[in-house]
Amino acid sequence: MRALVIDDEQLVLEGLEALLQAMLPELSLDKTADITTAVHLASSVRYEVILLDWNLLDHGGAHVDGTPLVKAIRDNGSTTPIVVVSGEVRDDWPTLLLELGLSGLVPKCASGHMLIDAIQVAMHGGIYLPAQTRRQQALAFYPSATATTQPKTDPTDRFPDLTPRQAEVFNVMIRGMSDKQIARELGISEATVKTHVRGILAVVGVRRRGEAVFEVTGGAWNA
């Protein structure tokens, strides 16, 4: 298992390395603070996950957000799940994650267990969001935030070729759940979920589940 950490703060890099090696001893970790090196590594090494600090310094010493770096990584052919690790508070995190096809967000103040959870969700194809952001996400689709409220967005409105079971899986996937969580909620096997997800991606015409969710929601994740 191999991961890449992109962060321009040396103390953060060292802290993440110590934490991850303690909690995931099987993990091999590459670290870089350089944007060019990050793109090269991401496109040439087979990583299971990339952890990205959202605010970095470019070669001119100016602060830039992660958007151009994510696009460069994708343009160079990497499909590795990317989890943002950031101390920045933004209301539009859910929308931004979907627009860029990212696999999650972890605050820099988060516990080690939250980071490990995020890595595991991302590696299994899910989208990890902290509790407060998940609440914002849920309110966008479930105004009363109850399990019985019907979502505003019905995937079959946009993609009528979805089977009823695919639509059911898609509705749960919209909430950012991993394959294992979808399987548990719907009472089906994880292998069956993976089959339905592949079918959903084929019908929508995309390669990543985050892109499929964005096609349905249009990025409207904020309450």
Buried (B, 14 or more C-beta within 10 A) or exposed (E): EBBBBBBBBEEBBEBBBEBBEEEBEEBEBBBBBBBEBBBBBBBEEEBBBBBBBBBBBBEEEEEBBBEEBBEBBBEEEBEBBBBBBBEEEEEEBBBBBBBBBBBBBBBBEBEBEBBBBBBBBBBBBBBBBBEEBBEBBBBBBBEEEEEEEEBEBBBBEBBEEBEEBBBBBBBBBBBBBBBBBBBBBBEBEBEBBBBBBEBBBEBBEBEBBBBBBBBBBEBBBBB
